[in-house]
Amino acid sequence: MSKVIAGISMSLDGFVTGPDVTREHQLGAGGEALHQWLRDPHPLDSELLAGMRDGAGAILMGRRSYDLAGGDGGWGDGGPAGQVPCFVLTHKPPATETVRAPSVFTFVTGGIHDAVEQARAVAGDKVTAVHGASAAQQCLAAGLLDEIQIHLAPVLLGSGTRLFERAGGPFRLERVQVVDSPNATHLRFKVIR
């Protein structure tokens, strides 16, 4: 069965975006520093990213992430990982004719459990990758998250979107991997249930 894994870049002070997020600046003011490991990857970063991409069978994301990306996020005719199916949590799906890649995006109105169930069914033996803070928080709070991957950027943003602001807790984690590159410290934790 598919593991549900949230993977996200985060500042040392816990932010996954800077302040003032807009469609033009999806990572907010100063937030581009979070993705330095993606823009100018060290071989360790590249190896880790390739493994994440190859392992993804489905992506679960929130509607805000989808909308900020303009329904395509600059992804062209696919989603954040090309043609990997994306399940978007929403209360109201967009009009079908406005969805740029309808073969990639499925809009789920039945809540987090329904969205995870649909994504896992499609992912098969591959990973259901969770994209964005809200979706990760919902999965963690609902007991549906198997692992958390944090790509810790060497930056303090001071404000923005916190990854664990509404997750609840406490949650016990087991550290299973640390990869230290010049651009980021990649941390992988198993969620203990």
Backbone as JSON, one array per atom type, in Angstrom:
{
  "sequence": "MSKVIAGISMSLDGFVTGPDVTREHQLGAGGEALHQWLRDPHPLDSELLAGMRDGAGAILMGRRSYDLAGGDGGWGDGGPAGQVPCFVLTHKPPATETVRAPSVFTFVTGGIHDAVEQARAVAGDKVTAVHGASAAQQCLAAGLLDEIQIHLAPVLLGSGTRLFERAGGPFRLERVQVVDSPNATHLRFKVIR",
  "N": [[0.85, -1.18, 0.0], [0.43, 2.28, -0.63], [2.66, 4.65, 0.79], [2.08, 7.63, 2.63], [3.55, 10.61, 2.26], [4.77, 13.65, 3.32], [6.62, 16.14, 1.83], [8.63, 18.93, 2.05], [10.13, 22.14, 1.65], [11.66, 24.1, 4.17], [12.23, 26.92, 6.29], [14.7, 27.63, 8.83], [13.35, 28.74, 10.96], [10.84, 27.64, 10.73], [9.1, 28.24, 8.57], [7.34, 27.77, 5.49], [6.81, 29.37, 3.41], [7.58, 32.78, 2.63], [6.37, 36.01, 3.83], [3.5, 37.66, 2.3], [2.46, 36.15, 0.05], [1.77, 35.61, -3.34], [0.34, 35.0, -6.61], [2.34, 35.6, -8.43], [4.56, 35.54, -6.79], [4.95, 32.92, -5.39], [6.25, 31.76, -3.26], [6.37, 33.78, -1.49], [7.7, 36.85, 0.02], [11.14, 36.76, 0.04], [11.08, 34.02, 0.12], [12.15, 32.49, -1.94], [14.64, 31.59, -1.26], [14.22, 29.21, 0.03], [14.14, 27.25, -1.89], [16.64, 26.97, -2.97], [18.14, 24.65, -3.06], [16.87, 23.26, -5.04], [17.07, 24.9, -7.31], [19.83, 25.27, -7.79], [21.22, 22.68, -7.61], [23.23, 20.6, -5.51], [25.12, 17.57, -6.01], [24.17, 15.73, -4.04], [21.65, 16.79, -3.45], [20.43, 16.54, -5.96], [20.36, 13.75, -6.29], [18.65, 12.99, -4.21], [16.28, 14.35, -4.95], [15.73, 13.11, -7.43], [15.1, 10.53, -6.56], [12.78, 11.09, -5.1], [11.05, 12.02, -7.12], [10.93, 9.78, -8.85], [9.72, 7.98, -7.16], [7.13, 8.86, -6.7], [3.71, 8.25, -6.94], [1.29, 9.46, -6.83], [-0.04, 12.7, -6.11], [-1.04, 14.76, -3.46], [-2.69, 17.7, -2.83], [-3.53, 21.02, -1.64], [-6.28, 23.26, -2.38], [-5.54, 25.94, -2.4], [-2.82, 25.9, -3.08], [-3.05, 24.91, -5.67], [-4.6, 26.97, -6.88], [-2.89, 29.22, -6.53], [-0.89, 28.49, -8.22], [-2.1, 28.94, -10.55], [-3.58, 26.98, -11.67], [-1.91, 25.6, -13.23], [0.65, 26.18, -12.52], [2.89, 26.85, -13.93], [3.58, 24.49, -14.78], [2.98, 23.53, -17.2], [1.41, 21.19, -19.29], [0.96, 19.41, -17.29], [1.22, 18.42, -13.84], [2.74, 19.31, -10.66], [4.65, 17.31, -10.74], [4.93, 16.53, -13.4], [3.17, 14.22, -15.3], [2.12, 12.86, -13.15], [-0.64, 11.82, -11.29], [-2.7, 14.23, -9.66], [-4.37, 15.04, -6.71], [-6.66, 17.27, -5.58], [-7.58, 18.91, -2.72], [-10.64, 20.35, -1.96], [-13.44, 22.59, -1.44], [-15.04, 23.44, -3.4], [-14.94, 22.53, -6.64], [-13.16, 23.75, -9.56], [-14.57, 25.03, -12.65], [-14.86, 22.58, -15.14], [-13.91, 23.17, -17.74], [-11.97, 25.04, -17.24], [-9.76, 23.82, -16.21], [-6.51, 23.14, -16.81], [-5.03, 20.77, -17.21], [-6.83, 18.32, -17.28], [-6.58, 15.55, -17.24], [-4.71, 15.1, -15.35], [-5.38, 16.41, -12.91], [-7.57, 15.83, -10.21], [-10.37, 16.76, -8.44], [-11.26, 16.78, -5.11], [-13.93, 16.65, -2.98], [-14.73, 15.43, -0.71], [-13.29, 15.54, 1.68], [-10.31, 15.03, 3.75], [-9.78, 12.28, 4.31], [-11.1, 10.92, 2.22], [-9.72, 12.02, 0.03], [-7.07, 11.12, 0.46], [-7.52, 8.36, 0.34], [-8.34, 8.05, -2.36], [-6.02, 8.98, -3.69], [-4.06, 7.17, -2.77], [-5.04, 4.79, -3.87], [-4.6, 5.18, -6.58], [-1.83, 5.57, -6.58], [-0.76, 3.1, -5.96], [1.9, 0.94, -5.36], [3.68, 2.96, -5.13], [4.63, 6.2, -3.75], [2.32, 8.38, -2.1], [2.55, 11.61, -2.43], [2.56, 14.48, -0.45], [1.73, 17.78, -0.96], [2.36, 21.0, 0.07], [1.57, 23.1, 2.93], [-1.0, 23.14, 4.25], [-2.33, 20.78, 3.38], [-0.51, 18.89, 4.36], [-0.68, 19.38, 7.13], [-3.37, 18.66, 7.57], [-3.34, 15.92, 6.91], [-1.54, 14.95, 8.86], [-2.89, 15.62, 11.27], [-5.14, 14.0, 10.98], [-4.12, 11.5, 11.27], [-3.06, 10.22, 9.05], [-0.61, 10.47, 7.87], [2.44, 9.07, 6.96], [5.2, 9.64, 6.79], [7.44, 12.43, 7.18], [9.22, 14.65, 5.26], [11.62, 17.01, 5.54], [13.14, 19.69, 4.03], [15.48, 21.44, 5.05], [16.25, 24.7, 4.88], [19.02, 26.93, 4.98], [18.13, 29.52, 6.25], [16.46, 32.25, 7.82], [13.24, 33.27, 7.85], [11.42, 34.81, 9.28], [8.66, 35.45, 9.09], [5.55, 34.33, 7.58], [4.15, 31.42, 6.08], [3.61, 28.94, 8.34], [4.72, 25.6, 8.75], [3.76, 23.72, 10.68], [1.67, 24.96, 12.04], [-1.14, 24.54, 12.52], [-1.35, 21.86, 13.11], [-1.89, 20.42, 15.39], [-1.3, 18.0, 17.91], [0.5, 16.42, 20.63], [2.94, 14.84, 18.44], [4.75, 11.93, 17.89], [7.91, 11.28, 16.48], [10.22, 9.44, 14.46], [13.51, 9.73, 13.57], [14.74, 8.91, 10.44], [16.48, 9.42, 8.37], [19.17, 11.53, 7.41], [20.43, 13.89, 5.29], [23.01, 15.87, 4.45], [23.6, 18.62, 2.63], [25.35, 21.32, 0.93], [23.35, 23.16, 0.37], [21.0, 22.56, 1.79], [19.67, 20.85, 4.67], [18.53, 17.74, 4.62], [15.92, 16.14, 6.06], [14.38, 13.23, 7.25], [11.55, 11.79, 8.64], [9.77, 9.26, 10.35], [6.38, 8.92, 11.15], [5.23, 8.13, 14.25], [2.8, 5.94, 15.29]],
  "CA": [[0.0, 0.0, 0.0], [1.17, 3.52, -0.77], [2.95, 5.49, 1.94], [1.71, 9.03, 2.49], [4.76, 11.32, 2.69], [4.83, 15.09, 3.08], [7.98, 16.63, 1.6], [8.52, 20.37, 1.87], [11.25, 22.97, 2.06], [11.29, 24.9, 5.33], [13.28, 27.74, 6.89], [15.08, 27.2, 10.17], [12.34, 29.19, 11.91], [9.6, 26.89, 10.55], [8.21, 28.76, 7.53], [7.43, 27.15, 4.16], [6.77, 30.52, 2.51], [7.75, 34.07, 3.28], [5.11, 36.76, 3.84], [3.0, 38.28, 1.07], [2.36, 35.16, -1.03], [0.9, 35.96, -4.47], [0.56, 34.1, -7.75], [3.64, 35.94, -9.02], [5.59, 35.2, -5.79], [4.27, 31.82, -4.68], [6.97, 31.47, -2.02], [6.35, 34.99, -0.68], [8.9, 37.69, 0.09], [12.31, 36.07, 0.57], [10.87, 32.58, 0.13], [12.92, 31.79, -2.98], [15.8, 30.96, -0.61], [13.83, 27.86, 0.44], [14.32, 26.32, -3.01], [18.01, 27.03, -3.51], [18.59, 23.27, -3.3], [16.25, 22.83, -6.3], [17.54, 25.74, -8.42], [21.27, 25.07, -8.02], [21.42, 21.5, -6.76], [24.45, 19.84, -5.25], [24.82, 16.18, -6.37], [23.35, 15.09, -3.0], [20.28, 17.28, -3.65], [19.92, 15.94, -7.21], [20.08, 12.33, -6.04], [17.46, 12.93, -3.36], [15.15, 14.79, -5.76], [15.43, 12.05, -8.41], [14.41, 9.46, -5.83], [11.43, 11.55, -4.77], [10.26, 12.05, -8.37], [10.73, 8.4, -9.33], [8.89, 7.24, -6.22], [5.79, 9.43, -6.56], [2.64, 7.65, -7.73], [0.17, 10.41, -6.78], [0.23, 13.9, -5.31], [-2.19, 15.33, -2.76], [-2.41, 19.11, -2.59], [-4.68, 21.85, -1.3], [-6.81, 24.12, -3.43], [-4.77, 27.19, -2.44], [-1.62, 25.63, -3.89], [-3.5, 24.8, -7.06], [-4.99, 28.29, -7.36], [-1.71, 30.08, -6.62], [-0.13, 28.07, -9.4], [-2.91, 29.28, -11.71], [-4.11, 25.76, -12.27], [-0.84, 24.85, -13.91], [1.87, 26.47, -11.79], [4.04, 26.84, -14.8], [3.88, 23.08, -14.99], [2.61, 23.16, -18.57], [0.24, 20.33, -19.41], [0.99, 18.44, -16.22], [1.16, 18.95, -12.49], [4.06, 19.59, -10.1], [5.57, 16.22, -11.09], [4.6, 16.08, -14.76], [1.88, 13.55, -15.5], [1.71, 12.14, -11.95], [-1.97, 12.28, -10.91], [-2.8, 15.15, -8.51], [-5.68, 15.1, -6.05], [-6.74, 18.59, -4.98], [-8.6, 19.07, -1.69], [-11.38, 21.59, -2.19], [-14.87, 22.59, -1.13], [-15.74, 23.71, -4.65], [-14.06, 22.34, -7.79], [-13.29, 24.75, -10.62], [-15.29, 24.57, -13.84], [-14.06, 21.61, -15.88], [-13.26, 23.76, -18.9], [-10.85, 25.9, -16.83], [-8.65, 22.98, -15.75], [-5.56, 23.03, -17.93], [-4.61, 19.38, -17.39], [-7.87, 17.52, -16.61], [-6.17, 14.15, -17.07], [-3.8, 15.05, -14.21], [-5.99, 16.93, -11.69], [-8.86, 15.37, -9.72], [-10.78, 17.62, -7.33], [-11.91, 15.94, -4.11], [-14.72, 17.46, -2.06], [-15.15, 14.59, 0.41], [-12.43, 15.66, 2.86], [-8.94, 14.51, 3.72], [-9.77, 10.81, 4.26], [-11.48, 10.56, 0.86], [-8.63, 12.41, -0.88], [-5.96, 10.19, 0.66], [-7.93, 7.05, -0.17], [-8.27, 8.09, -3.83], [-4.62, 9.12, -4.11], [-3.36, 5.9, -2.5], [-5.52, 3.79, -4.82], [-3.92, 5.44, -7.85], [-0.38, 5.46, -6.4], [-0.35, 1.69, -5.9], [3.04, 0.7, -4.48], [4.48, 4.17, -5.06], [4.32, 7.14, -2.68], [1.39, 9.49, -2.21], [3.32, 12.77, -1.98], [1.7, 15.56, 0.02], [2.28, 19.06, -1.41], [1.81, 22.17, 0.73], [1.43, 23.08, 4.38], [-2.35, 22.8, 4.71], [-2.57, 19.34, 3.14], [0.34, 18.14, 5.3], [-1.28, 19.53, 8.45], [-4.6, 17.87, 7.62], [-2.96, 14.5, 6.94], [-0.94, 14.66, 10.16], [-3.94, 15.69, 12.29], [-6.07, 12.89, 10.77], [-3.43, 10.22, 11.46], [-2.89, 9.61, 7.73], [0.73, 10.74, 7.37], [3.43, 8.05, 7.34], [6.52, 10.23, 6.92], [7.64, 13.86, 6.9], [10.54, 15.0, 4.76], [11.86, 18.44, 5.64], [14.34, 20.15, 3.35], [15.74, 22.59, 5.92], [17.07, 25.7, 4.21], [19.77, 27.76, 5.93], [17.6, 30.87, 6.19], [15.41, 32.63, 8.77], [12.34, 34.15, 7.12], [10.78, 35.73, 10.21], [7.2, 35.33, 9.02], [5.07, 33.63, 6.4], [3.28, 30.27, 6.35], [4.28, 27.93, 9.18], [4.36, 24.24, 8.37], [3.05, 22.97, 11.71], [0.88, 25.89, 12.84], [-2.45, 24.01, 12.92], [-1.29, 20.4, 13.03], [-2.29, 19.76, 16.64], [-0.18, 17.3, 18.51], [1.86, 16.11, 20.17], [3.19, 13.72, 17.55], [6.08, 11.35, 18.04], [8.57, 11.02, 15.21], [11.5, 8.72, 14.49], [14.37, 10.18, 12.49], [15.2, 7.76, 9.67], [17.5, 9.79, 7.41], [19.68, 12.9, 7.36], [21.35, 14.13, 4.18], [23.48, 17.24, 4.62], [24.24, 19.2, 1.45], [25.63, 22.73, 1.17], [22.14, 23.97, 0.17], [19.92, 22.21, 2.72], [19.77, 19.63, 5.45], [17.32, 16.96, 4.29], [15.54, 15.33, 7.22], [13.25, 12.34, 7.01], [11.0, 11.27, 9.89], [8.61, 8.38, 10.36], [5.39, 9.31, 12.15], [4.95, 6.99, 15.13], [1.36, 5.89, 15.65]],
  "C": [[0.89, 1.24, 0.0], [1.41, 4.2, 0.58], [2.53, 6.91, 1.62], [2.85, 9.85, 3.11], [4.65, 12.8, 2.32], [6.29, 15.48, 2.93], [7.92, 18.1, 1.28], [9.79, 21.07, 2.34], [10.79, 23.91, 3.17], [12.49, 25.7, 5.81], [13.58, 27.22, 8.29], [14.06, 27.64, 11.22], [10.94, 28.66, 11.59], [8.64, 27.37, 9.47], [8.44, 28.07, 6.2], [7.18, 28.16, 3.04], [7.17, 31.73, 3.33], [6.41, 34.77, 3.33], [4.73, 37.24, 2.44], [3.02, 37.32, -0.12], [1.37, 35.66, -2.08], [1.15, 34.94, -5.57], [1.93, 34.35, -8.37], [4.8, 35.55, -8.1], [5.02, 34.13, -4.87], [4.97, 31.4, -3.4], [7.04, 32.69, -1.11], [7.67, 35.74, -0.71], [10.04, 36.92, 0.75], [12.23, 34.55, 0.5], [11.65, 31.81, -0.91], [14.16, 31.11, -2.4], [15.5, 29.53, -0.17], [14.13, 26.83, -0.64], [15.68, 26.41, -3.68], [18.5, 25.62, -3.86], [17.98, 22.69, -4.57], [16.79, 23.59, -7.5], [19.0, 25.49, -8.78], [21.7, 23.85, -7.21], [22.86, 21.01, -6.69], [24.14, 18.4, -5.67], [23.98, 15.43, -5.32], [21.88, 15.51, -3.14], [19.66, 16.61, -4.87], [19.54, 14.49, -7.01], [18.8, 12.17, -5.23], [16.21, 13.29, -4.17], [14.75, 13.73, -6.78], [14.68, 10.9, -7.74], [12.98, 9.83, -5.48], [10.54, 11.52, -6.01], [9.94, 10.64, -8.86], [9.77, 7.62, -8.44], [7.45, 7.71, -6.12], [4.79, 8.76, -7.51], [1.4, 8.53, -7.79], [0.59, 11.57, -5.9], [-1.09, 14.39, -4.72], [-1.83, 16.78, -2.44], [-3.69, 19.84, -2.23], [-5.08, 22.75, -2.46], [-6.02, 25.43, -3.53], [-3.51, 27.01, -3.28], [-1.97, 25.57, -5.36], [-3.83, 26.18, -7.63], [-3.81, 29.24, -7.5], [-0.89, 29.76, -7.86], [-0.93, 28.35, -10.68], [-3.48, 28.06, -12.4], [-3.07, 25.0, -13.06], [0.52, 25.11, -13.28], [3.1, 26.58, -12.64], [4.45, 25.42, -15.12], [3.53, 22.63, -16.4], [1.35, 22.31, -18.58], [0.22, 19.23, -18.36], [0.81, 19.12, -14.88], [2.57, 19.19, -11.98], [5.09, 18.5, -10.4], [5.21, 15.65, -12.46], [3.23, 15.46, -14.85], [1.44, 12.72, -14.3], [0.35, 12.69, -11.51], [-1.96, 13.12, -9.63], [-4.23, 15.19, -8.01], [-5.72, 16.38, -5.24], [-7.9, 18.63, -3.99], [-9.32, 20.39, -1.91], [-12.82, 21.45, -1.7], [-15.68, 22.79, -2.4], [-14.76, 23.56, -5.82], [-14.22, 23.46, -8.81], [-14.11, 24.16, -11.77], [-14.35, 23.69, -14.66], [-13.29, 22.24, -17.02], [-12.09, 24.68, -18.53], [-9.63, 25.12, -16.37], [-7.73, 22.69, -16.92], [-5.15, 21.59, -18.23], [-5.61, 18.46, -16.7], [-7.51, 16.05, -16.44], [-5.25, 13.99, -15.86], [-4.51, 15.39, -12.9], [-7.37, 16.35, -11.43], [-9.19, 16.21, -8.5], [-11.67, 16.81, -6.38], [-12.62, 16.83, -3.09], [-15.12, 16.7, -0.8], [-14.25, 14.63, 1.63], [-11.12, 14.91, 2.72], [-8.91, 12.99, 3.62], [-10.09, 10.32, 2.84], [-10.34, 10.86, -0.12], [-7.45, 11.46, -0.76], [-6.3, 8.81, 0.12], [-7.84, 7.01, -1.7], [-6.83, 8.15, -4.32], [-3.86, 7.81, -3.91], [-3.77, 4.81, -3.49], [-4.81, 3.95, -6.16], [-2.41, 5.21, -7.73], [0.1, 4.02, -6.38], [0.77, 1.5, -4.9], [3.96, 1.91, -4.37], [3.96, 5.09, -3.96], [3.18, 8.07, -3.07], [2.12, 10.67, -1.59], [2.37, 13.91, -1.62], [2.42, 16.88, -0.25], [1.6, 20.2, -0.66], [1.53, 21.99, 2.2], [0.05, 22.62, 4.85], [-2.65, 21.32, 4.53], [-1.75, 18.49, 4.11], [-0.23, 18.2, 6.71], [-2.52, 18.67, 8.6], [-4.29, 16.38, 7.7], [-2.4, 14.11, 8.3], [-2.02, 14.61, 11.24], [-4.91, 14.51, 12.2], [-5.41, 11.52, 10.96], [-3.15, 9.49, 10.16], [-1.47, 9.74, 7.18], [1.7, 9.69, 7.88], [4.81, 8.64, 7.59], [6.46, 11.72, 6.62], [9.07, 14.03, 6.42], [10.66, 16.52, 4.79], [13.17, 18.74, 4.93], [14.66, 21.5, 4.01], [16.74, 23.53, 5.27], [17.78, 26.56, 5.25], [19.36, 29.24, 5.82], [16.57, 31.04, 7.31], [14.51, 33.62, 8.05], [11.6, 35.14, 8.03], [9.27, 35.7, 10.23], [6.84, 34.66, 7.71], [4.1, 32.53, 6.8], [4.07, 29.25, 7.15], [3.8, 26.54, 8.78], [3.47, 23.57, 9.41], [2.13, 23.83, 12.56], [-0.43, 25.3, 13.35], [-2.48, 22.48, 12.91], [-1.81, 19.7, 14.28], [-1.07, 19.12, 17.28], [-0.44, 17.01, 19.96], [1.88, 14.9, 19.24], [4.61, 13.24, 17.79], [6.63, 10.99, 16.67], [9.84, 10.22, 15.45], [12.32, 9.19, 13.3], [14.93, 8.96, 11.77], [16.29, 8.11, 8.65], [17.88, 11.26, 7.58], [20.67, 12.96, 6.21], [21.73, 15.6, 4.26], [24.21, 17.69, 3.36], [24.56, 20.66, 1.76], [24.38, 23.62, 1.07], [21.04, 23.74, 1.19], [20.31, 20.99, 3.52], [18.45, 18.9, 5.24], [17.06, 15.97, 5.41], [14.32, 14.5, 6.88], [12.84, 11.68, 8.32], [9.83, 10.34, 9.62], [7.67, 8.87, 11.45], [5.03, 8.07, 12.93], [3.48, 7.04, 15.53], [1.17, 4.99, 16.84]]
}
